[in-house]
Structure formats: structure tokens, C-alpha cells
């Protein structure tokens, strides 16, 4: 899974991969099942489904159409699932693709495992009860009518994505993992998922596999097309999500070989992993495998700067990424010795378990800068003039002005509490001030934050990933 936060500048670029010949095809669509679950999660106030900064008209359509049903029991039960079972982020989307819609919503009985058999966040009882409530909601709201009314919007998203299809080399997966699979690859566009992406998979009883990359609205610009400057990141995300279907089962199958060292390493980065919705060593290793595999894909299919790619992942606290990638590269070069990835896993474990957590801890400590942040508007300030045109973020040391920072959601995790941002630029004379040009409204409450990890000092050191500067304020008349 990849989380995207509002970005005003990307300080590293890749070269676009060239076109590839391939035997497999990539299907792109907006899916009624994921739309249904997305709407329910949005109206049940799942924070991760309310973070889209794109397509305000579409969000308004949701709120207007379903306004008469806001007290429906499906929302209270969805909140219960979130609180008691941790049903959030990928769980609703994975649930959605396990459904079929015919005369009613039903679980797909042609797949090998039910949702509760491969995701312990669900139980048979909770999954079935939720299905009853979803069916009731689906029919009483005439959800199909809502879906059809947005057909033109969905079609534009699908058409806007299709230029990327031929830039993805799907045959790489079978080649790299040595799996002669019956995989079917699909991109599901989920406009309500905003900055989030997910990579579920279905395995059918006849052994056919359907591999999904569920992509949020961040991939589009305001014209519902793909911005060419960001297309490489979209491809990287697609490959990331598709790799989950291969990597997660491998980690699970051989977990006993890497469990001990994984737990030691996880303790070093637990806070930041949890903040990224990776709440255990298994999640961390799934992500580490997937990220290393995505880098390997890019290295195999295009000209890339490996150091830049490694640095990006280390910026997200995946400090073992170089070691894992090196192991993957070794496997790739010694295929006569390791005919498939499964056969390589014991050797991978041998290499991975040589990583010394104590040395890694020292390296992590040296990685971060200890700069401090102050802002021109004080946290908690009331009666801020709505005529204020900028927020100045002040640092106690010179910063790397070649990389802009980022603004994220504040203590109130809702996009509506963010100010309208016009631009963000460094004061290149002092190199200690980041100036964010904004537009404010009168009598409004704002909540935003500046995560330290998105700022770098003049020596190239990243801000402490566990520190975030929060800024809440209210405007006057």
C-alpha cells in the first residue's frame, strides 16, 4: 500500500520507461463494488477515505445523493468495524473485490478463500453481517442509479488513465518470480480513495488469479488526465501494488526464517511504520519486499538512479531497502542456482539475518537532522486576519532549498480544514524560511501540519520522521 501527502515540489525525477511488448493485457475501470464500499467508508467518516483534494463536485454529489440516508445502520456498523476490528485502508477495498453484483450483493463462491480466511481483520460473522447491511443500503438508495449518473465522470477517468497502459511491462512479473501464472491484471480507479492505493488479489478455484492495483484520485490533474510529469510515479505505484500479490504470500510462507530479525528492526522504526499504517513486523516486511521489487522492476526496464530510489525509501524509514534490493539482485543474476523466488528465500533469510539492528540504530540516528520549526501564525491563534496571504515557516538552520517541504493534514484529519495553497517557495537569501502563499476565508477553522521528514537541512539530512509541527488557527471577520 502507498500513502501520498500534498506535495508542492518533487525533488527527484526518474526517466520514463519505454514501451514494452507483452503478452498480458491491463484492464482499467471504475468498479461499482469499490465505489459502493468507498462511499460507505466516506460517509462513515473513515479519515483515509476523506482525504481526496481532487474532484470536489464528485464529493458533493455523494453528499447530496445520500443525504437522506446518513442515519442508516450501515454507517454505525462500519464505524464499529473500524474501531473494534481495524477495518480501514485496504480492508474495505479487498472486501469489495470479493463480492459479485447480480440480483443482489453476494460473496464470490468461485474463489479459493473467503475474505475472512485470508484477512484476520474480518470474521465470518462480521463479513456476513456487513453484507446484509450493504445489500439493504444498496437497494434502498438505488446505488446503481448513483453509479450510472456518474458514468461520464468515471469514463473520463478511465480514458485519462489508458495512455499509461502500454508503459507497463506485465510479463516482468512471471519472468522475475518464475511463476507461469494465469494472472489477470486490473487497475481499479477509486476517486474517493484520494491519496491511497491498494494491491489485493483473488485466486479462483481453477487457479486463475486476478491481481488488482486500486488507485486513488491523486494520479489525476484537475482535467481528469494524467500529468506527464507524475506518470513515472504512477507506474511505480502500479508496479508496487501488483507486487503485493507476489511478495505478501512469500513473506507469509517463510516468515519463520526472518521473524526474529524483522521484529528487532521493527522496534527501531515502529512509530513511523505505525503512522504509515504498517502496524507490525509482517506489514513492514511485506512493504520492504514490495518496494525492493518495484525498484528492481524499474532497474530492469528503464534507466534509473538507484541512489535516488533508495533514498526515497529510506526517507520513509525503510532502512533495510538496500540490503533487500541487493539480495533480489543476487537472485536475479543466479537463476541457474535459484530457479524461482521460493527457492531463493532460505538464502534471502541468510542475508537478511546478517543485518545488525544495533549498527542500524546508529545509522538511523545519524540520518536525521535536529532542526526546529516556528511559524508566523502561532499554533492555537484566534482571530487571524482573513487577509493574511502567507504562512512563513522558520528554521533554526540553513535548509536544502532544492527540495520543497510538504503540508499535511493537521490534528483534524480532514481536507476541508486545509487552506487554499497558491504556491510554496524558499527564501533563497536566508535559506531558513519556507513561504507558503495562501488564501483564507473569514470565520473559519484551519488545521494543518508540517512533517519534519519532508524537509532537509543544507547538509542533506532529513528531519526526524517522528516529529511533526502542528498548526491550528481560526480566522476572524
C-alpha positions as CSV (number, residue, x, y, z in Angstrom):
1,X,0.0,0.0,0.0
2,X,1.5,3.8,-0.8
3,X,0.4,6.8,1.1
4,X,0.6,10.3,-0.8
5,X,0.6,13.6,1.0
6,X,0.0,17.0,-0.6
7,X,3.2,17.9,-2.4
8,X,4.3,21.2,-3.9
9,X,7.5,20.0,-5.4
10,X,9.2,16.7,-6.1
11,X,12.9,16.9,-5.6
12,X,13.8,13.8,-7.5
13,X,12.9,12.6,-11.0
14,X,13.1,9.3,-12.9
15,X,13.4,8.7,-16.6
16,X,10.2,7.4,-18.1
17,X,10.3,3.7,-19.1
18,X,10.0,2.9,-22.7
19,X,7.2,0.9,-24.3
20,X,7.3,-2.8,-23.8
21,X,6.0,-5.8,-25.7
22,X,3.9,-8.1,-23.6
23,X,1.5,-11.0,-23.8
24,X,-0.7,-9.9,-20.9
25,X,-3.2,-7.0,-21.0
26,X,-4.1,-4.4,-18.4
27,X,-7.8,-3.7,-17.8
28,X,-8.7,-0.2,-16.4
29,X,-12.0,0.6,-14.9
30,X,-14.0,2.3,-12.2
31,X,-15.7,-0.6,-10.3
32,X,-19.2,-0.4,-8.9
33,X,-18.2,-2.7,-5.9
34,X,-15.3,-0.5,-4.8
35,X,-17.4,2.6,-5.4
36,X,-20.0,1.2,-3.0
37,X,-17.5,0.5,-0.3
38,X,-15.7,3.8,-0.9
39,X,-19.0,5.7,-0.5
40,X,-19.9,3.8,2.7
41,X,-16.4,4.5,4.2
42,X,-16.5,8.1,3.2
43,X,-19.9,8.7,4.8
44,X,-18.9,6.7,7.9
45,X,-16.1,9.2,8.3
46,X,-13.1,6.9,7.7
47,X,-10.3,9.5,7.6
48,X,-8.4,7.8,4.9
49,X,-11.4,8.0,2.6
50,X,-11.9,11.7,3.2
51,X,-8.5,12.9,2.1
52,X,-9.0,13.5,-1.5
53,X,-8.2,17.0,-2.7
54,X,-9.5,16.3,-6.2
55,X,-13.0,16.3,-7.7
56,X,-14.9,18.3,-5.2
57,X,-18.0,18.1,-7.4
58,X,-18.0,14.4,-7.1
59,X,-17.7,14.5,-3.3
60,X,-20.6,17.0,-3.4
61,X,-22.6,14.6,-5.5
62,X,-22.1,11.8,-2.9
63,X,-23.2,14.0,0.0
64,X,-26.2,15.3,-1.8
65,X,-27.4,11.9,-3.2
66,X,-27.0,10.1,0.1
67,X,-28.1,12.9,2.4
68,X,-31.5,11.2,3.2
69,X,-29.7,8.0,4.4
70,X,-27.0,9.4,6.7
71,X,-28.5,7.7,9.7
72,X,-28.5,4.3,8.1
73,X,-27.3,1.4,10.3
74,X,-24.6,0.5,7.7
75,X,-22.6,3.6,8.8
76,X,-22.7,2.9,12.5
77,X,-21.7,-0.7,11.8
78,X,-18.8,0.4,9.6
79,X,-17.6,2.7,12.4
80,X,-17.8,-0.3,14.8
81,X,-15.7,-2.4,12.3
82,X,-13.2,0.4,12.2
83,X,-12.9,0.8,15.9
84,X,-13.1,-2.9,17.0
85,X,-11.6,-4.8,14.1
86,X,-9.2,-2.3,12.4
87,X,-11.2,-2.4,9.2
88,X,-9.7,0.5,7.3
89,X,-7.4,1.4,4.4
90,X,-7.2,-1.7,2.2
91,X,-9.7,-3.9,4.1
92,X,-12.9,-2.4,2.6
93,X,-11.4,-2.5,-0.9
94,X,-10.3,-6.1,-0.5
95,X,-13.8,-6.9,0.8
96,X,-15.3,-5.2,-2.3
97,X,-13.5,-7.3,-4.8
98,X,-14.7,-10.5,-3.0
99,X,-18.2,-9.5,-4.0
100,X,-20.3,-10.0,-7.1
101,X,-23.3,-8.0,-8.0
102,X,-26.1,-9.8,-9.8
103,X,-29.7,-9.7,-8.4
104,X,-28.0,-8.8,-5.1
105,X,-24.6,-8.4,-3.5
106,X,-23.1,-11.8,-2.9
107,X,-19.7,-13.3,-1.9
108,X,-17.9,-14.8,-4.9
109,X,-18.1,-18.6,-4.4
110,X,-15.7,-19.3,-7.2
111,X,-12.6,-18.1,-5.3
112,X,-10.4,-20.4,-3.2
113,X,-10.6,-18.4,0.1
114,X,-13.2,-16.2,1.6
115,X,-12.2,-12.8,2.9
116,X,-12.1,-13.9,6.5
117,X,-9.8,-16.8,5.6
118,X,-7.0,-14.6,4.3
119,X,-7.5,-11.4,6.3
120,X,-7.9,-11.9,10.1
121,X,-9.4,-8.4,10.5
122,X,-12.6,-10.0,9.3
123,X,-14.5,-12.8,10.8
124,X,-17.2,-14.9,9.0
125,X,-19.8,-13.3,11.3
126,X,-18.7,-9.6,10.7
127,X,-18.3,-10.1,7.0
128,X,-21.7,-11.7,6.5
129,X,-23.5,-9.2,8.8
130,X,-21.8,-6.3,6.9
131,X,-23.0,-7.9,3.6
132,X,-26.6,-7.9,4.9
133,X,-26.4,-4.2,5.7
134,X,-24.7,-3.4,2.4
135,X,-27.4,-5.1,0.5
136,X,-30.1,-3.2,2.3
137,X,-28.2,0.1,1.7
138,X,-27.6,-0.8,-2.0
139,X,-31.3,-1.3,-2.8
140,X,-32.9,1.3,-0.6
141,X,-30.6,4.0,-2.0
142,X,-30.8,2.7,-5.6
143,X,-27.0,2.8,-5.6
144,X,-26.9,1.6,-9.2
145,X,-28.7,4.8,-10.2
146,X,-26.0,6.9,-8.4
147,X,-23.3,4.9,-10.2
148,X,-24.9,5.4,-13.6
149,X,-25.4,9.1,-13.0
150,X,-21.6,9.4,-12.6
151,X,-20.9,7.3,-15.7
152,X,-19.5,10.2,-17.7
153,X,-17.2,11.2,-14.8
154,X,-16.0,7.6,-14.5
155,X,-15.5,7.2,-18.2
156,X,-13.3,10.3,-18.3
157,X,-11.1,8.9,-15.5
158,X,-10.8,5.6,-17.4
159,X,-9.9,7.3,-20.7
160,X,-7.5,9.6,-18.8
161,X,-5.5,6.6,-17.5
162,X,-5.3,4.5,-20.6
163,X,-2.3,6.2,-22.2
164,X,-0.2,4.6,-19.5
165,X,-1.2,1.0,-20.3
166,X,1.5,0.3,-22.8
167,X,4.2,1.6,-20.5
168,X,3.8,-1.3,-18.1
169,X,5.7,-4.5,-18.7
170,X,3.4,-7.1,-17.2
171,X,5.5,-10.0,-18.4
172,X,8.2,-9.0,-16.0
173,X,6.3,-10.5,-13.1
174,X,6.2,-14.0,-14.4
175,X,9.8,-13.7,-15.5
176,X,11.2,-12.4,-12.2
177,X,9.2,-14.6,-9.9
178,X,9.4,-17.6,-12.3
179,X,5.7,-18.2,-12.0
180,X,3.9,-19.4,-15.1
181,X,0.7,-17.8,-13.9
182,X,-2.8,-17.3,-15.2
183,X,-2.7,-13.8,-13.8
184,X,-5.2,-11.2,-15.0
185,X,-4.1,-7.6,-14.2
186,X,-6.6,-4.8,-13.5
187,X,-6.4,-1.2,-12.5
188,X,-9.4,-0.1,-10.5
189,X,-9.7,3.7,-10.2
190,X,-11.2,4.7,-6.9
191,X,-11.7,8.5,-6.9
192,X,-12.8,8.5,-3.2
193,X,-9.6,6.8,-2.1
194,X,-7.7,10.1,-2.6
195,X,-4.0,9.7,-1.8
196,X,-4.2,5.9,-1.1
197,X,-3.6,2.8,-3.2
198,X,-4.1,-0.9,-2.6
199,X,-3.0,-4.2,-4.1
200,X,-5.4,-7.1,-3.4
201,X,-5.6,-10.3,-5.3
202,X,-8.2,-13.0,-5.9
203,X,-7.3,-16.7,-6.6
204,X,-10.0,-18.7,-8.3
205,X,-10.7,-22.4,-7.8
206,X,-9.4,-23.1,-11.3
207,X,-6.1,-21.3,-10.3
208,X,-6.7,-18.2,-12.3
209,X,-5.5,-15.1,-10.4
210,X,-6.8,-11.6,-10.6
211,X,-4.3,-9.1,-9.5
212,X,-5.5,-5.6,-8.7
213,X,-4.0,-2.2,-8.3
214,X,-6.6,0.1,-6.8
215,X,-5.5,3.7,-7.4
216,X,-6.8,6.9,-5.7
217,X,-7.5,10.2,-7.3
218,X,-4.0,11.6,-6.7
219,X,-3.0,10.2,-10.1
220,X,-5.1,12.8,-12.0
221,X,-4.9,16.5,-12.5
222,X,-7.9,18.8,-12.5
223,X,-8.7,17.9,-16.1
224,X,-9.0,14.2,-15.2
225,X,-5.9,13.3,-17.2
226,X,-2.5,12.0,-16.2
227,X,0.1,14.7,-15.7
228,X,3.1,13.5,-17.7
229,X,5.5,14.8,-15.0
230,X,4.0,12.4,-12.5
231,X,3.4,9.4,-14.8
232,X,6.6,7.6,-13.6
233,X,5.4,7.7,-10.1
234,X,2.0,6.3,-11.1
235,X,3.8,3.5,-12.9
236,X,5.9,2.9,-9.9
237,X,2.8,2.7,-7.7
238,X,1.1,0.3,-10.1
239,X,4.1,-2.0,-10.0
240,X,4.3,-1.6,-6.2
241,X,0.7,-2.7,-5.8
242,X,0.9,-5.6,-8.3
243,X,4.0,-6.8,-6.4
244,X,2.0,-7.2,-3.2
245,X,0.2,-10.2,-4.8
246,X,3.6,-12.0,-5.2
247,X,5.5,-10.7,-2.2
248,X,3.0,-11.0,0.6
249,X,2.5,-14.8,0.2
250,X,6.2,-15.3,0.1
251,X,6.8,-13.4,3.3
252,X,4.0,-15.3,5.0
253,X,5.2,-18.7,3.8
254,X,8.8,-18.1,5.0
255,X,8.1,-15.9,8.0
256,X,9.7,-18.2,10.5
257,X,13.1,-17.7,8.7
258,X,13.1,-13.9,9.1
259,X,10.7,-13.3,12.0
260,X,13.3,-12.7,14.7
261,X,15.4,-10.1,13.0
262,X,12.3,-8.4,11.5
263,X,10.9,-7.9,15.0
264,X,14.2,-6.3,16.2
265,X,14.3,-4.0,13.2
266,X,10.7,-3.1,13.5
267,X,11.2,-1.8,17.0
268,X,13.6,0.8,15.7
269,X,11.0,2.3,13.3
270,X,7.8,1.3,15.0
271,X,6.3,4.7,15.4
272,X,6.9,5.7,11.8
273,X,5.7,2.4,10.5
274,X,2.5,2.7,12.5
275,X,2.0,6.2,11.2
276,X,2.1,4.8,7.7
277,X,-0.5,2.1,8.6
278,X,2.1,-0.7,8.9
279,X,1.3,-1.9,12.4
280,X,3.5,-5.0,12.7
281,X,6.8,-6.5,11.5
282,X,4.9,-8.6,8.9
283,X,3.5,-5.4,7.3
284,X,6.9,-3.8,7.4
285,X,8.5,-6.8,5.6
286,X,5.6,-7.0,3.0
287,X,6.3,-3.4,2.2
288,X,10.1,-3.8,2.2
289,X,9.8,-6.7,-0.3
290,X,7.4,-4.8,-2.5
291,X,9.4,-1.6,-2.6
292,X,12.6,-3.5,-3.4
293,X,10.8,-5.4,-6.1
294,X,9.4,-2.2,-7.6
295,X,13.0,-0.8,-7.7
296,X,14.2,-4.0,-9.4
297,X,11.4,-3.6,-12.0
298,X,12.4,-0.1,-12.7
299,X,16.1,-1.1,-12.9
300,X,15.3,-3.9,-15.3
301,X,13.0,-1.8,-17.6
302,X,14.4,1.7,-17.7
303,X,17.4,3.9,-16.8
304,X,17.1,4.9,-13.2
305,X,19.2,6.5,-10.5
306,X,19.3,3.7,-7.8
307,X,20.6,6.0,-5.2
308,X,17.6,8.3,-5.6
309,X,15.3,5.4,-5.3
310,X,17.0,4.0,-2.2
311,X,17.0,7.5,-0.6
312,X,13.2,7.8,-1.2
313,X,12.5,4.6,0.7
314,X,14.9,5.5,3.5
315,X,13.0,8.7,3.8
316,X,10.1,6.5,4.7
317,X,12.1,4.6,7.3
318,X,12.7,1.5,5.1
319,X,16.4,1.5,6.1
320,X,16.9,-2.1,5.0
321,X,15.9,-1.4,1.4
322,X,19.5,-1.5,0.1
323,X,20.2,-4.9,1.6
324,X,16.9,-6.4,0.4
325,X,17.4,-5.0,-3.1
326,X,20.9,-6.4,-3.2
327,X,19.5,-9.8,-2.3
328,X,16.9,-9.6,-5.0
329,X,19.6,-8.6,-7.5
330,X,21.7,-11.6,-6.5
331,X,18.7,-13.9,-7.1
332,X,18.1,-12.3,-10.5
333,X,21.7,-12.9,-11.5
334,X,21.9,-16.5,-10.3
335,X,18.8,-18.0,-11.7
336,X,20.5,-21.3,-12.6
337,X,21.1,-21.7,-8.8
338,X,17.6,-20.4,-7.8
339,X,15.0,-21.4,-10.4
340,X,12.3,-19.4,-8.7
341,X,11.9,-16.9,-5.9
342,X,10.6,-19.5,-3.5
343,X,13.8,-21.5,-3.8
344,X,15.8,-18.3,-3.0
345,X,14.0,-17.5,0.2
346,X,16.3,-19.5,2.5
347,X,19.3,-17.7,1.1
348,X,17.5,-14.4,1.4
349,X,16.9,-15.1,5.0
350,X,20.5,-15.9,5.5
351,X,21.5,-12.5,4.0
352,X,18.7,-10.6,5.8
353,X,19.6,-12.0,9.2
354,X,23.1,-10.7,8.9
355,X,21.7,-7.1,9.3
356,X,22.8,-5.9,12.7
357,X,20.0,-4.0,14.4
358,X,22.5,-2.2,16.8
359,X,24.5,-0.9,13.8
360,X,21.3,0.0,12.0
361,X,20.1,2.0,15.1
362,X,23.3,4.1,15.0
363,X,22.9,4.7,11.3
364,X,19.3,5.8,11.7
365,X,20.3,8.3,14.4
366,X,22.9,9.9,12.2
367,X,20.4,10.1,9.4
368,X,18.2,12.7,10.9
369,X,18.7,16.5,11.4
370,X,17.8,18.2,14.7
371,X,16.4,21.5,13.2
372,X,13.4,23.2,14.8
373,X,10.4,24.9,13.2
374,X,8.4,28.0,14.1
375,X,5.6,29.6,12.1
376,X,4.5,33.2,11.6
377,X,1.0,32.2,12.7
378,X,1.0,30.7,16.2
379,X,-0.5,27.3,16.9
380,X,-3.9,27.9,18.6
381,X,-4.1,31.5,17.5
382,X,-7.6,33.0,17.2
383,X,-8.8,35.9,15.1
384,X,-6.2,35.6,12.4
385,X,-6.9,38.2,9.7
386,X,-8.6,36.5,6.7
387,X,-6.5,38.9,4.6
388,X,-3.3,37.0,5.6
389,X,-1.6,36.0,2.4
390,X,1.2,33.8,3.6
391,X,2.5,31.5,6.3
392,X,6.2,31.7,6.9
393,X,7.8,28.5,8.3
394,X,11.1,29.5,10.0
395,X,14.0,27.1,10.7
396,X,16.9,27.4,13.0
397,X,19.5,26.4,10.4
398,X,20.1,26.7,6.7
399,X,18.0,24.3,4.7
400,X,18.2,22.5,1.4
401,X,16.2,24.8,-0.8
402,X,16.4,22.4,-3.7
403,X,13.7,20.3,-2.1
404,X,10.5,21.8,-1.1
405,X,8.7,20.5,2.1
406,X,5.1,19.4,2.3
407,X,1.9,20.3,4.1
408,X,-0.3,17.6,5.5
409,X,-3.5,17.3,7.5
410,X,-3.4,18.6,11.0
411,X,-4.9,17.5,14.3
412,X,-8.3,17.5,12.4
413,X,-7.7,15.0,9.7
414,X,-10.0,16.4,7.0
415,X,-9.1,18.1,3.8
416,X,-11.7,20.8,4.3
417,X,-9.6,22.2,7.2
418,X,-6.7,22.9,4.9
419,X,-6.2,26.4,3.5
420,X,-6.1,27.0,-0.3
421,X,-2.4,27.0,-1.2
422,X,-1.2,29.2,-4.1
423,X,2.5,28.5,-4.0
424,X,5.3,27.5,-1.7
425,X,8.9,28.9,-2.1
426,X,12.1,29.2,-0.2
427,X,13.7,32.5,0.8
428,X,16.9,31.8,-1.1
429,X,18.7,34.6,0.7
430,X,18.4,33.3,4.3
431,X,17.7,29.7,3.3
432,X,15.9,29.5,6.7
433,X,12.3,30.4,5.6
434,X,9.8,28.5,3.6
435,X,7.0,30.8,2.5
436,X,3.6,29.3,1.7
437,X,1.2,31.7,-0.2
438,X,-2.4,31.0,0.9
439,X,-6.0,32.2,0.6
440,X,-8.0,32.3,3.8
441,X,-11.8,32.6,4.5
442,X,-13.3,34.6,7.3
443,X,-14.7,32.9,10.4
444,X,-13.1,29.6,9.6
445,X,-11.1,27.0,11.5
446,X,-7.9,25.6,9.9
447,X,-5.8,22.6,10.8
448,X,-2.6,21.6,9.1
449,X,0.9,20.3,9.8
450,X,4.4,20.3,8.6
451,X,6.0,16.8,8.9
452,X,9.7,17.2,9.6
453,X,10.5,14.2,7.4
454,X,9.8,16.3,4.2
455,X,12.4,18.9,5.0
456,X,16.2,18.6,4.6
457,X,19.0,20.7,6.1
458,X,21.8,22.1,4.0
459,X,23.9,19.0,4.7
460,X,21.2,16.8,3.1
461,X,20.0,15.4,6.5
462,X,16.3,14.6,6.8
463,X,14.1,15.9,9.6
464,X,13.2,13.5,12.3
465,X,10.4,11.3,10.9
466,X,8.7,11.1,14.3
467,X,8.3,14.8,14.6
468,X,5.5,16.9,13.2
469,X,4.8,20.6,13.7
470,X,1.0,21.1,14.0
471,X,-0.7,24.4,13.3
472,X,-4.4,25.0,14.2
473,X,-5.8,28.5,14.0
474,X,-9.1,30.4,13.4
475,X,-9.7,33.4,11.3
476,X,-11.8,36.4,12.3
477,X,-14.3,38.5,10.4
